[in-house]
Amino acid sequence: MALFDFLTQEIAIDLGTANTLIIHNDKVVVDEPSIVAVDRKSGKVIAIGKAALKMHGKTHSDIETIRPLRDGVIADFYAAEEMIRGMIKMIHPKRTLLKPSLKMVICIPSGITEVEKRAVKDSAEHAGGKEVYMIHEPMAAAIGIGIDVEEPQGNMIIDIGGGTSEIAVIALGGIVCDKSIRVAGDDLTHDIEDYMRRQHNITIGERTAERVKIEVGAAIQDLENPPSDFAVHGRDLMTGIPKEIMVSYQEIAYALDKTLTKIEAAILSALEMTPPELAADIYRTGIYLAGGGALLRGLDKRVSMKTKLPVHVAEDPLRAVARGTGIALKNIDKFAFLIK
């Protein structure tokens, strides 16, 4: 039996629109951007993850950078398969002789369709997965935060990723009600690009907008310890010459307001659907924020002001879903909510 254990590799994958994380032996062994660079002539993948991200927005006509996932689901089947395969190789770059059979748990958005679910499963199987299980993202986030999901107690989880915002009320090891909207981190990045074009007459790329979001992104106009103004470089729309402008966090908070209002509306909609007994639990326990979006300055305060409920940001929110997927992998027999 030990021999077969050696030949079976267990991995948990948080397949995200923005980043993909792989957990093996309770450790995050791969944490890479979900992007691949492809040679247009041969169709071969030439770079994956961080190496491909460095090329994003800077390629010539022979190279194309592709983000295989859009809105939390696979948009480019071939690129997704190559990306998963390449990232699995990163776990043991030197091992070539023995190819272990892979047992995987992959997390998927709760609002995913059967066709989209099938695409994730097929991609994982083509990339070498012998046993593929799936878990819904809010459930994985709840487990990763440390909530006992099998208790008869209601907990509300908001997981704001790159492509989707997942809002779910969890009790007794299941999702009682959920709201999955395809408005998330990517939309916030596009808001910044639009704002720069409209307000400052400069055009910036996706990577620069992402950087602005990280450096001075905010959800409210009055932060207690605000970040200092940030220098943004782009191309002047009038002259076509590169230029620099300074932006403050208040400007970015204003730019992001429309998208954040949509997320707030989805949270209120999920609260309206919650059964009264669970609503009473949520009043006591509050709301938990996970995913990269939880790192946006002041978002917890903004959600708290809107819902009048306490809001807790998960510890290391970027990895909460991956951690939960890893725990589910270790306890596959215990968790009946895993989808095979």
ZADO-1210 file (C-alpha; in nm, 4 decimals, padded with zeros to 6 digits):
<atoms>
<atom x="00.0000" y="00.0000" z="00.0000" code="MET" pos="1"/>
<atom x="00.2870" y="00.2353" z="00.0852" code="ALA" pos="2"/>
<atom x="00.4208" y="00.1938" z="-00.2696" code="LEU" pos="3"/>
<atom x="00.0896" y="00.3046" z="-00.4173" code="PHE" pos="4"/>
<atom x="00.0777" y="00.5960" z="-00.1721" code="ASP" pos="5"/>
<atom x="00.4126" y="00.7042" z="-00.3086" code="PHE" pos="6"/>
<atom x="00.2776" y="00.6888" z="-00.6620" code="LEU" pos="7"/>
<atom x="-00.0293" y="00.8954" z="-00.5751" code="THR" pos="8"/>
<atom x="00.0232" y="01.2656" z="-00.5361" code="GLN" pos="9"/>
<atom x="-00.2469" y="01.4616" z="-00.3574" code="GLU" pos="10"/>
<atom x="-00.2826" y="01.8248" z="-00.4504" code="ILE" pos="11"/>
<atom x="-00.5365" y="02.0989" z="-00.3803" code="ALA" pos="12"/>
<atom x="-00.5805" y="02.3676" z="-00.6462" code="ILE" pos="13"/>
<atom x="-00.7345" y="02.7105" z="-00.6053" code="ASP" pos="14"/>
<atom x="-00.7878" y="02.7833" z="-00.9742" code="LEU" pos="15"/>
<atom x="-00.8489" y="03.1564" z="-00.9753" code="GLY" pos="16"/>
<atom x="-00.9080" y="03.4154" z="-01.2451" code="THR" pos="17"/>
<atom x="-00.6133" y="03.6223" z="-01.1178" code="ALA" pos="18"/>
<atom x="-00.3925" y="03.3701" z="-00.9325" code="ASN" pos="19"/>
<atom x="-00.3609" y="02.9933" z="-00.9071" code="THR" pos="20"/>
<atom x="-00.2381" y="02.8321" z="-00.5856" code="LEU" pos="21"/>
<atom x="-00.1442" y="02.4688" z="-00.5378" code="ILE" pos="22"/>
<atom x="-00.1165" y="02.3040" z="-00.1967" code="ILE" pos="23"/>
<atom x="00.0838" y="01.9844" z="-00.1546" code="HIS" pos="24"/>
<atom x="00.1673" y="01.8245" z="00.1831" code="ASN" pos="25"/>
<atom x="-00.0074" y="02.1127" z="00.3684" code="ASP" pos="26"/>
<atom x="00.2190" y="02.3727" z="00.2085" code="LYS" pos="27"/>
<atom x="00.1514" y="02.6273" z="-00.0655" code="VAL" pos="28"/>
<atom x="00.4026" y="02.5048" z="-00.3244" code="VAL" pos="29"/>
<atom x="00.2820" y="02.7123" z="-00.6220" code="VAL" pos="30"/>
<atom x="00.1458" y="03.0661" z="-00.6108" code="ASP" pos="31"/>
<atom x="00.1454" y="03.2064" z="-00.9635" code="GLU" pos="32"/>
<atom x="-00.0632" y="03.4485" z="-01.1728" code="PRO" pos="33"/>
<atom x="-00.3190" y="03.2648" z="-01.3933" code="SER" pos="34"/>
<atom x="-00.1673" y="03.3592" z="-01.7260" code="ILE" pos="35"/>
<atom x="00.0158" y="03.1863" z="-02.0110" code="VAL" pos="36"/>
<atom x="00.2211" y="03.3182" z="-02.3023" code="ALA" pos="37"/>
<atom x="00.1742" y="03.1384" z="-02.6352" code="VAL" pos="38"/>
<atom x="00.3763" y="03.1423" z="-02.9572" code="ASP" pos="39"/>
<atom x="00.1175" y="03.2365" z="-03.2221" code="ARG" pos="40"/>
<atom x="00.2904" y="03.0473" z="-03.5050" code="LYS" pos="41"/>
<atom x="00.3335" y="02.7088" z="-03.3373" code="SER" pos="42"/>
<atom x="00.0634" y="02.7424" z="-03.0703" code="GLY" pos="43"/>
<atom x="00.3174" y="02.6284" z="-02.8097" code="LYS" pos="44"/>
<atom x="00.3091" y="02.7645" z="-02.4558" code="VAL" pos="45"/>
<atom x="00.6365" y="02.9489" z="-02.3922" code="ILE" pos="46"/>
<atom x="00.5796" y="03.0831" z="-02.0394" code="ALA" pos="47"/>
<atom x="00.3436" y="03.0289" z="-01.7480" code="ILE" pos="48"/>
<atom x="00.2654" y="03.2322" z="-01.4371" code="GLY" pos="49"/>
<atom x="00.5067" y="03.5077" z="-01.3280" code="LYS" pos="50"/>
<atom x="00.7218" y="03.4682" z="-01.6417" code="ALA" pos="51"/>
<atom x="00.4135" y="03.5154" z="-01.8640" code="ALA" pos="52"/>
<atom x="00.2890" y="03.8100" z="-01.6548" code="LEU" pos="53"/>
<atom x="00.6166" y="03.9955" z="-01.7196" code="LYS" pos="54"/>
<atom x="00.5304" y="03.9762" z="-02.0926" code="MET" pos="55"/>
<atom x="00.1654" y="04.0848" z="-02.0471" code="HIS" pos="56"/>
<atom x="00.0973" y="04.4082" z="-02.2334" code="GLY" pos="57"/>
<atom x="00.4494" y="04.4092" z="-02.3810" code="LYS" pos="58"/>
<atom x="00.4282" y="04.1408" z="-02.6503" code="THR" pos="59"/>
<atom x="00.4956" y="04.1641" z="-03.0248" code="HIS" pos="60"/>
<atom x="00.2842" y="04.0006" z="-03.2966" code="SER" pos="61"/>
<atom x="00.4376" y="03.6503" z="-03.2568" code="ASP" pos="62"/>
<atom x="00.3566" y="03.6170" z="-02.8860" code="ILE" pos="63"/>
<atom x="00.0168" y="03.6338" z="-02.7200" code="GLU" pos="64"/>
<atom x="-00.0553" y="03.6371" z="-02.3475" code="THR" pos="65"/>
<atom x="-00.3776" y="03.4606" z="-02.2479" code="ILE" pos="66"/>
<atom x="-00.5645" y="03.4543" z="-01.9194" code="ARG" pos="67"/>
<atom x="-00.7371" y="03.1144" z="-01.9470" code="PRO" pos="68"/>
<atom x="-01.0021" y="03.1981" z="-01.6859" code="LEU" pos="69"/>
<atom x="-01.2591" y="03.4709" z="-01.7151" code="ARG" pos="70"/>
<atom x="-01.5208" y="03.5461" z="-01.4502" code="ASP" pos="71"/>
<atom x="-01.4047" y="03.2482" z="-01.2457" code="GLY" pos="72"/>
<atom x="-01.4589" y="02.9933" z="-01.5238" code="VAL" pos="73"/>
<atom x="-01.2466" y="02.8482" z="-01.8039" code="ILE" pos="74"/>
<atom x="-01.2614" y="03.0644" z="-02.1152" code="ALA" pos="75"/>
<atom x="-00.9732" y="02.9013" z="-02.3067" code="ASP" pos="76"/>
<atom x="-00.9683" y="02.5234" z="-02.2653" code="PHE" pos="77"/>
<atom x="-00.6253" y="02.4542" z="-02.4214" code="TYR" pos="78"/>
<atom x="-00.4494" y="02.7362" z="-02.2319" code="ALA" pos="79"/>
<atom x="-00.6121" y="02.6288" z="-01.9016" code="ALA" pos="80"/>
<atom x="-00.4999" y="02.2688" z="-01.9485" code="GLU" pos="81"/>
<atom x="-00.1426" y="02.3745" z="-02.0327" code="GLU" pos="82"/>
<atom x="-00.1377" y="02.6122" z="-01.7360" code="MET" pos="83"/>
<atom x="-00.2544" y="02.3450" z="-01.4887" code="ILE" pos="84"/>
<atom x="-00.0048" y="02.0966" z="-01.6321" code="ARG" pos="85"/>
<atom x="00.2811" y="02.3485" z="-01.6152" code="GLY" pos="86"/>
<atom x="00.2000" y="02.4495" z="-01.2599" code="MET" pos="87"/>
<atom x="00.1819" y="02.0857" z="-01.1447" code="ILE" pos="88"/>
<atom x="00.5305" y="02.0379" z="-01.2939" code="LYS" pos="89"/>
<atom x="00.6539" y="02.3248" z="-01.0741" code="MET" pos="90"/>
<atom x="00.5911" y="02.1086" z="-00.7644" code="ILE" pos="91"/>
<atom x="00.8658" y="01.8600" z="-00.8599" code="HIS" pos="92"/>
<atom x="01.0648" y="02.0199" z="-01.1400" code="PRO" pos="93"/>
<atom x="01.3341" y="01.7464" z="-01.1379" code="LYS" pos="94"/>
<atom x="01.1165" y="01.4362" z="-01.1285" code="ARG" pos="95"/>
<atom x="01.0905" y="01.2876" z="-01.4768" code="THR" pos="96"/>
<atom x="01.0961" y="00.9061" z="-01.4490" code="LEU" pos="97"/>
<atom x="00.7914" y="00.8283" z="-01.2383" code="LEU" pos="98"/>
<atom x="00.4735" y="01.0132" z="-01.3139" code="LYS" pos="99"/>
<atom x="00.2560" y="00.9937" z="-01.0019" code="PRO" pos="100"/>
<atom x="-00.1181" y="00.9615" z="-01.0452" code="SER" pos="101"/>
<atom x="-00.2846" y="01.2772" z="-00.9179" code="LEU" pos="102"/>
<atom x="-00.5684" y="01.3075" z="-00.6713" code="LYS" pos="103"/>
<atom x="-00.6976" y="01.6637" z="-00.6875" code="MET" pos="104"/>
<atom x="-00.9464" y="01.8875" z="-00.5145" code="VAL" pos="105"/>
<atom x="-01.0224" y="02.2002" z="-00.7196" code="ILE" pos="106"/>
<atom x="-01.2410" y="02.4862" z="-00.6056" code="CYS" pos="107"/>
<atom x="-01.5108" y="02.6278" z="-00.8320" code="ILE" pos="108"/>
<atom x="-01.7487" y="02.9287" z="-00.8059" code="PRO" pos="109"/>
<atom x="-02.0845" y="02.8472" z="-00.6461" code="SER" pos="110"/>
<atom x="-02.2749" y="02.9958" z="-00.9433" code="GLY" pos="111"/>
<atom x="-02.1021" y="02.7731" z="-01.2005" code="ILE" pos="112"/>
<atom x="-02.3085" y="02.5897" z="-01.4655" code="THR" pos="113"/>
<atom x="-02.2838" y="02.2155" z="-01.5385" code="GLU" pos="114"/>
<atom x="-02.1010" y="02.2875" z="-01.8666" code="VAL" pos="115"/>
<atom x="-01.8456" y="02.5097" z="-01.6908" code="GLU" pos="116"/>
<atom x="-01.8005" y="02.2458" z="-01.4189" code="LYS" pos="117"/>
<atom x="-01.7350" y="01.9840" z="-01.6859" code="ARG" pos="118"/>
<atom x="-01.4705" y="02.2095" z="-01.8456" code="ALA" pos="119"/>
<atom x="-01.2823" y="02.2363" z="-01.5139" code="VAL" pos="120"/>
<atom x="-01.2982" y="01.8600" z="-01.4630" code="LYS" pos="121"/>
<atom x="-01.1851" y="01.7827" z="-01.8198" code="ASP" pos="122"/>
<atom x="-00.8949" y="02.0269" z="-01.7954" code="SER" pos="123"/>
<atom x="-00.7815" y="01.8704" z="-01.4674" code="ALA" pos="124"/>
<atom x="-00.8103" y="01.5165" z="-01.6076" code="GLU" pos="125"/>
<atom x="-00.6180" y="01.6091" z="-01.9242" code="HIS" pos="126"/>
<atom x="-00.3480" y="01.7635" z="-01.7043" code="ALA" pos="127"/>
<atom x="-00.3004" y="01.4259" z="-01.5299" code="GLY" pos="128"/>
<atom x="-00.5722" y="01.4090" z="-01.2632" code="GLY" pos="129"/>
<atom x="-00.6912" y="01.0519" z="-01.1985" code="LYS" pos="130"/>
<atom x="-00.9338" y="01.1431" z="-00.9190" code="GLU" pos="131"/>
<atom x="-01.0791" y="01.4920" z="-00.9411" code="VAL" pos="132"/>
<atom x="-01.3021" y="01.6365" z="-00.6703" code="TYR" pos="133"/>
<atom x="-01.4513" y="01.9843" z="-00.6624" code="MET" pos="134"/>
<atom x="-01.5481" y="02.2165" z="-00.3803" code="ILE" pos="135"/>
<atom x="-01.7405" y="02.5438" z="-00.3934" code="HIS" pos="136"/>
<atom x="-01.5250" y="02.8501" z="-00.3241" code="GLU" pos="137"/>
<atom x="-01.7268" y="02.9973" z="-00.0317" code="PRO" pos="138"/>
<atom x="-01.7187" y="02.6563" z="00.1403" code="MET" pos="139"/>
<atom x="-01.3412" y="02.6317" z="00.0895" code="ALA" pos="140"/>
<atom x="-01.3000" y="02.9895" z="00.2185" code="ALA" pos="141"/>
<atom x="-01.5060" y="02.9095" z="00.5309" code="ALA" pos="142"/>
<atom x="-01.2930" y="02.6015" z="00.6057" code="ILE" pos="143"/>
<atom x="-00.9751" y="02.8031" z="00.5394" code="GLY" pos="144"/>
<atom x="-01.0833" y="03.0781" z="00.7794" code="ILE" pos="145"/>
<atom x="-01.1272" y="02.8124" z="01.0491" code="GLY" pos="146"/>
<atom x="-01.5073" y="02.7976" z="01.0714" code="ILE" pos="147"/>
<atom x="-01.6588" y="02.4628" z="01.1690" code="ASP" pos="148"/>
<atom x="-01.8863" y="02.4327" z="00.8647" code="VAL" pos="149"/>
<atom x="-02.0685" y="02.1244" z="00.9934" code="GLU" pos="150"/>
<atom x="-02.2133" y="02.2974" z="01.2999" code="GLU" pos="151"/>
<atom x="-02.5834" y="02.3961" z="01.2938" code="PRO" pos="152"/>
<atom x="-02.4742" y="02.7599" z="01.3015" code="GLN" pos="153"/>
<atom x="-02.5086" y="03.0123" z="01.0209" code="GLY" pos="154"/>
<atom x="-02.1995" y="03.1903" z="00.8892" code="ASN" pos="155"/>
<atom x="-02.1832" y="03.4359" z="00.6028" code="MET" pos="156"/>
<atom x="-01.8750" y="03.4283" z="00.3809" code="ILE" pos="157"/>
<atom x="-01.7899" y="03.6830" z="00.1131" code="ILE" pos="158"/>
<atom x="-01.5087" y="03.5730" z="-00.1171" code="ASP" pos="159"/>
<atom x="-01.4066" y="03.8494" z="-00.3577" code="ILE" pos="160"/>
<atom x="-01.1673" y="03.7076" z="-00.6157" code="GLY" pos="161"/>
<atom x="-01.0466" y="03.8290" z="-00.9531" code="GLY" pos="162"/>
<atom x="-01.3451" y="03.7194" z="-01.1612" code="GLY" pos="163"/>
<atom x="-01.6319" y="03.6511" z="-00.9201" code="THR" pos="164"/>
<atom x="-01.7634" y="03.7652" z="-00.5842" code="SER" pos="165"/>
<atom x="-01.9122" y="03.4716" z="-00.3968" code="GLU" pos="166"/>
<atom x="-02.1509" y="03.5441" z="-00.1122" code="ILE" pos="167"/>
<atom x="-02.2827" y="03.2424" z="00.0773" code="ALA" pos="168"/>
<atom x="-02.4525" y="03.1484" z="00.4013" code="VAL" pos="169"/>
<atom x="-02.3172" y="02.8175" z="00.5263" code="ILE" pos="170"/>
<atom x="-02.4614" y="02.5820" z="00.7896" code="ALA" pos="171"/>
<atom x="-02.4591" y="02.2048" z="00.8549" code="LEU" pos="172"/>
<atom x="-02.1898" y="02.1394" z="00.5942" code="GLY" pos="173"/>
<atom x="-02.3852" y="02.2955" z="00.3078" code="GLY" pos="174"/>
<atom x="-02.4549" y="02.6236" z="00.1322" code="ILE" pos="175"/>
<atom x="-02.8023" y="02.7359" z="00.2429" code="VAL" pos="176"/>
<atom x="-02.8228" y="03.0354" z="00.0108" code="CYS" pos="177"/>
<atom x="-02.5692" y="03.1964" z="-00.2142" code="ASP" pos="178"/>
<atom x="-02.5228" y="03.4798" z="-00.4559" code="LYS" pos="179"/>
<atom x="-02.2446" y="03.4544" z="-00.7109" code="SER" pos="180"/>
<atom x="-02.1855" y="03.7653" z="-00.9208" code="ILE" pos="181"/>
<atom x="-01.9306" y="03.8125" z="-01.1963" code="ARG" pos="182"/>
<atom x="-01.8196" y="04.1472" z="-01.0571" code="VAL" pos="183"/>
<atom x="-01.4891" y="04.1410" z="-00.8680" code="ALA" pos="184"/>
<atom x="-01.1219" y="04.2417" z="-00.8697" code="GLY" pos="185"/>
<atom x="-01.0892" y="04.2574" z="-01.2502" code="ASP" pos="186"/>
<atom x="-01.3773" y="04.5042" z="-01.2682" code="ASP" pos="187"/>
<atom x="-01.2075" y="04.7245" z="-01.0092" code="LEU" pos="188"/>
<atom x="-00.8915" y="04.7212" z="-01.2240" code="THR" pos="189"/>
<atom x="-01.0926" y="04.8232" z="-01.5348" code="HIS" pos="190"/>
<atom x="-01.2595" y="05.1016" z="-01.3317" code="ASP" pos="191"/>
<atom x="-00.9151" y="05.2478" z="-01.2611" code="ILE" pos="192"/>
<atom x="-00.8184" y="05.2277" z="-01.6320" code="GLU" pos="193"/>
<atom x="-01.1432" y="05.4067" z="-01.7285" code="ASP" pos="194"/>
<atom x="-01.1044" y="05.6727" z="-01.4604" code="TYR" pos="195"/>
<atom x="-00.7496" y="05.7567" z="-01.5739" code="MET" pos="196"/>
<atom x="-00.8697" y="05.7902" z="-01.9326" code="ARG" pos="197"/>
<atom x="-01.1696" y="06.0077" z="-01.8461" code="ARG" pos="198"/>
<atom x="-01.0310" y="06.2180" z="-01.5647" code="GLN" pos="199"/>
<atom x="-00.6612" y="06.2557" z="-01.6446" code="HIS" pos="200"/>
<atom x="-00.6559" y="06.1946" z="-02.0205" code="ASN" pos="201"/>
<atom x="-00.3952" y="05.9236" z="-01.9862" code="ILE" pos="202"/>
<atom x="-00.4164" y="05.5638" z="-02.0946" code="THR" pos="203"/>
<atom x="-00.2623" y="05.2967" z="-01.8722" code="ILE" pos="204"/>
<atom x="-00.2296" y="04.9194" z="-01.9067" code="GLY" pos="205"/>
<atom x="-00.3907" y="04.6476" z="-01.6992" code="GLU" pos="206"/>
<atom x="-00.0738" y="04.5786" z="-01.4992" code="ARG" pos="207"/>
<atom x="-00.0346" y="04.9466" z="-01.4063" code="THR" pos="208"/>
<atom x="-00.4019" y="04.9689" z="-01.3037" code="ALA" pos="209"/>
<atom x="-00.3557" y="04.6589" z="-01.0876" code="GLU" pos="210"/>
<atom x="-00.0527" y="04.8217" z="-00.9246" code="ARG" pos="211"/>
<atom x="-00.2530" y="05.1411" z="-00.8539" code="VAL" pos="212"/>
<atom x="-00.5263" y="04.9268" z="-00.6939" code="LYS" pos="213"/>
<atom x="-00.2721" y="04.7597" z="-00.4634" code="ILE" pos="214"/>
<atom x="-00.0808" y="05.0780" z="-00.3735" code="GLU" pos="215"/>
<atom x="-00.3639" y="05.3307" z="-00.3241" code="VAL" pos="216"/>
<atom x="-00.6877" y="05.1333" z="-00.3687" code="GLY" pos="217"/>
<atom x="-00.9576" y="05.2140" z="-00.1129" code="ALA" pos="218"/>
<atom x="-01.3282" y="05.1513" z="-00.0618" code="ALA" pos="219"/>
<atom x="-01.4007" y="05.4639" z="00.1444" code="ILE" pos="220"/>
<atom x="-01.2931" y="05.8288" z="00.1221" code="GLN" pos="221"/>
<atom x="-01.1710" y="05.8711" z="00.4832" code="ASP" pos="222"/>
<atom x="-00.9154" y="05.6121" z="00.5914" code="LEU" pos="223"/>
<atom x="-00.7523" y="05.6223" z="00.9340" code="GLU" pos="224"/>
<atom x="-00.3980" y="05.5626" z="00.8083" code="ASN" pos="225"/>
<atom x="-00.4113" y="05.6523" z="00.4390" code="PRO" pos="226"/>
<atom x="-00.1443" y="05.5522" z="00.1848" code="PRO" pos="227"/>
<atom x="00.0605" y="05.8347" z="00.0331" code="SER" pos="228"/>
<atom x="-00.0134" y="05.9512" z="-00.3222" code="ASP" pos="229"/>
<atom x="00.1121" y="05.7254" z="-00.5990" code="PHE" pos="230"/>
<atom x="00.2868" y="05.8158" z="-00.9244" code="ALA" pos="231"/>
<atom x="00.1124" y="05.6640" z="-01.2278" code="VAL" pos="232"/>
<atom x="00.2859" y="05.6411" z="-01.5651" code="HIS" pos="233"/>
<atom x="00.0962" y="05.6179" z="-01.8907" code="GLY" pos="234"/>
<atom x="00.0486" y="05.7667" z="-02.2355" code="ARG" pos="235"/>
<atom x="-00.1046" y="06.1120" z="-02.2766" code="ASP" pos="236"/>
<atom x="-00.4117" y="06.0801" z="-02.5011" code="LEU" pos="237"/>
<atom x="-00.3686" y="06.4296" z="-02.6455" code="MET" pos="238"/>
<atom x="00.0029" y="06.4288" z="-02.7297" code="THR" pos="239"/>
<atom x="00.0786" y="06.0541" z="-02.7333" code="GLY" pos="240"/>
<atom x="00.3836" y="06.1219" z="-02.5138" code="ILE" pos="241"/>
<atom x="00.4447" y="05.9169" z="-02.1934" code="PRO" pos="242"/>
<atom x="00.3699" y="06.1141" z="-01.8783" code="LYS" pos="243"/>
<atom x="00.3383" y="06.0851" z="-01.5012" code="GLU" pos="244"/>
<atom x="00.0540" y="06.1938" z="-01.2752" code="ILE" pos="245"/>
<atom x="00.0003" y="06.1612" z="-00.8993" code="MET" pos="246"/>
<atom x="-00.3199" y="06.0002" z="-00.7689" code="VAL" pos="247"/>
<atom x="-00.4592" y="05.9907" z="-00.4171" code="SER" pos="248"/>
<atom x="-00.6541" y="05.7109" z="-00.2495" code="TYR" pos="249"/>
<atom x="-00.9660" y="05.9359" z="-00.2417" code="GLN" pos="250"/>
<atom x="-00.9659" y="05.9522" z="-00.6226" code="GLU" pos="251"/>
<atom x="-00.9381" y="05.5744" z="-00.6495" code="ILE" pos="252"/>
<atom x="-01.2137" y="05.5253" z="-00.3897" code="ALA" pos="253"/>
<atom x="-01.4349" y="05.7458" z="-00.6076" code="TYR" pos="254"/>
<atom x="-01.3374" y="05.5480" z="-00.9206" code="ALA" pos="255"/>
<atom x="-01.4217" y="05.2136" z="-00.7577" code="LEU" pos="256"/>
<atom x="-01.7520" y="05.3233" z="-00.6051" code="ASP" pos="257"/>
<atom x="-01.9833" y="05.1936" z="-00.8819" code="LYS" pos="258"/>
<atom x="-01.8442" y="04.8381" z="-00.8785" code="THR" pos="259"/>
<atom x="-01.8375" y="04.8243" z="-00.4973" code="LEU" pos="260"/>
<atom x="-02.2040" y="04.9331" z="-00.4914" code="THR" pos="261"/>
<atom x="-02.2883" y="04.6272" z="-00.7084" code="LYS" pos="262"/>
<atom x="-02.1090" y="04.3986" z="-00.4609" code="ILE" pos="263"/>
<atom x="-02.2965" y="04.5621" z="-00.1708" code="GLU" pos="264"/>
<atom x="-02.6294" y="04.5061" z="-00.3498" code="ALA" pos="265"/>
<atom x="-02.5433" y="04.1356" z="-00.3893" code="ALA" pos="266"/>
<atom x="-02.4590" y="04.1110" z="-00.0165" code="ILE" pos="267"/>
<atom x="-02.7959" y="04.2666" z="00.0764" code="LEU" pos="268"/>
<atom x="-02.9719" y="04.0342" z="-00.1681" code="SER" pos="269"/>
<atom x="-02.8054" y="03.7284" z="-00.0048" code="ALA" pos="270"/>
<atom x="-02.9059" y="03.8550" z="00.3411" code="LEU" pos="271"/>
<atom x="-03.2682" y="03.8884" z="00.2219" code="GLU" pos="272"/>
<atom x="-03.2699" y="03.5223" z="00.1149" code="MET" pos="273"/>
<atom x="-03.1308" y="03.4001" z="00.4497" code="THR" pos="274"/>
<atom x="-03.3726" y="03.1976" z="00.6693" code="PRO" pos="275"/>
<atom x="-03.4564" y="03.3870" z="00.9920" code="PRO" pos="276"/>
<atom x="-03.2798" y="03.1458" z="01.2317" code="GLU" pos="277"/>
<atom x="-02.9573" y="03.1747" z="01.0329" code="LEU" pos="278"/>
<atom x="-02.9989" y="03.5522" z="01.0076" code="ALA" pos="279"/>
<atom x="-03.0041" y="03.5573" z="01.3898" code="ALA" pos="280"/>
<atom x="-02.6727" y="03.3643" z="01.3914" code="ASP" pos="281"/>
<atom x="-02.5151" y="03.6046" z="01.1398" code="ILE" pos="282"/>
<atom x="-02.6209" y="03.8992" z="01.3575" code="TYR" pos="283"/>
<atom x="-02.4096" y="03.7454" z="01.6354" code="ARG" pos="284"/>
<atom x="-02.1133" y="03.6146" z="01.4337" code="THR" pos="285"/>
<atom x="-02.0938" y="03.8832" z="01.1646" code="GLY" pos="286"/>
<atom x="-01.9666" y="03.8546" z="00.8081" code="ILE" pos="287"/>
<atom x="-01.6307" y="03.7087" z="00.7005" code="TYR" pos="288"/>
<atom x="-01.4366" y="03.8563" z="00.4083" code="LEU" pos="289"/>
<atom x="-01.1879" y="03.6463" z="00.2092" code="ALA" pos="290"/>
<atom x="-01.0167" y="03.6585" z="-00.1311" code="GLY" pos="291"/>
<atom x="-00.7876" y="03.9255" z="-00.2748" code="GLY" pos="292"/>
<atom x="-01.0691" y="04.1832" z="-00.2717" code="GLY" pos="293"/>
<atom x="-01.0745" y="04.1659" z="00.1093" code="ALA" pos="294"/>
<atom x="-00.7371" y="04.3454" z="00.1064" code="LEU" pos="295"/>
<atom x="-00.8943" y="04.6635" z="-00.0363" code="LEU" pos="296"/>
<atom x="-00.8473" y="04.9312" z="00.2292" code="ARG" pos="297"/>
<atom x="-01.1661" y="05.0164" z="00.4186" code="GLY" pos="298"/>
<atom x="-01.3825" y="04.7519" z="00.2480" code="LEU" pos="299"/>
<atom x="-01.4683" y="04.5877" z="00.5821" code="ASP" pos="300"/>
<atom x="-01.5780" y="04.9283" z="00.7188" code="LYS" pos="301"/>
<atom x="-01.7867" y="05.0008" z="00.4081" code="ARG" pos="302"/>
<atom x="-01.9677" y="04.6631" z="00.4210" code="VAL" pos="303"/>
<atom x="-02.0200" y="04.7050" z="00.7957" code="SER" pos="304"/>
<atom x="-02.1761" y="05.0510" z="00.7458" code="MET" pos="305"/>
<atom x="-02.4066" y="04.9153" z="00.4763" code="LYS" pos="306"/>
<atom x="-02.5230" y="04.6018" z="00.6628" code="THR" pos="307"/>
<atom x="-02.4916" y="04.7288" z="01.0253" code="LYS" pos="308"/>
<atom x="-02.3140" y="04.3987" z="01.1020" code="LEU" pos="309"/>
<atom x="-01.9631" y="04.3274" z="01.2303" code="PRO" pos="310"/>
<atom x="-01.7251" y="04.2392" z="00.9434" code="VAL" pos="311"/>
<atom x="-01.4090" y="04.0316" z="00.9931" code="HIS" pos="312"/>
<atom x="-01.1289" y="04.0101" z="00.7350" code="VAL" pos="313"/>
<atom x="-00.9763" y="03.6604" z="00.7193" code="ALA" pos="314"/>
<atom x="-00.6150" y="03.6168" z="00.8177" code="GLU" pos="315"/>
<atom x="-00.4154" y="03.6060" z="00.4896" code="ASP" pos="316"/>
<atom x="-00.7372" y="03.6393" z="00.2811" code="PRO" pos="317"/>
<atom x="-00.5584" y="03.5655" z="-00.0485" code="LEU" pos="318"/>
<atom x="-00.4843" y="03.2106" z="00.0657" code="ARG" pos="319"/>
<atom x="-00.8014" y="03.1344" z="00.2642" code="ALA" pos="320"/>
<atom x="-00.9654" y="02.9451" z="-00.0244" code="VAL" pos="321"/>
<atom x="-00.6456" y="02.7491" z="-00.0995" code="ALA" pos="322"/>
<atom x="-00.6047" y="02.6601" z="00.2698" code="ARG" pos="323"/>
<atom x="-00.9639" y="02.5374" z="00.2889" code="GLY" pos="324"/>
<atom x="-00.9202" y="02.3324" z="-00.0301" code="THR" pos="325"/>
<atom x="-00.6085" y="02.1743" z="00.1268" code="GLY" pos="326"/>
<atom x="-00.8008" y="02.0821" z="00.4441" code="ILE" pos="327"/>
<atom x="-01.0843" y="01.9337" z="00.2337" code="ALA" pos="328"/>
<atom x="-00.8245" y="01.7251" z="00.0463" code="LEU" pos="329"/>
<atom x="-00.6943" y="01.5775" z="00.3731" code="LYS" pos="330"/>
<atom x="-01.0470" y="01.4944" z="00.4887" code="ASN" pos="331"/>
<atom x="-01.2053" y="01.3794" z="00.1627" code="ILE" pos="332"/>
<atom x="-01.3994" y="01.0991" z="00.3378" code="ASP" pos="333"/>
<atom x="-01.5337" y="01.3337" z="00.6063" code="LYS" pos="334"/>
<atom x="-01.6633" y="01.6094" z="00.3791" code="PHE" pos="335"/>
<atom x="-01.9713" y="01.4885" z="00.1952" code="ALA" pos="336"/>
<atom x="-02.0148" y="01.8226" z="00.0155" code="PHE" pos="337"/>
<atom x="-01.7226" y="01.7568" z="-00.2209" code="LEU" pos="338"/>
<atom x="-01.8447" y="01.7025" z="-00.5766" code="ILE" pos="339"/>
<atom x="-01.6888" y="01.4175" z="-00.7674" code="LYS" pos="340"/>
</atoms>
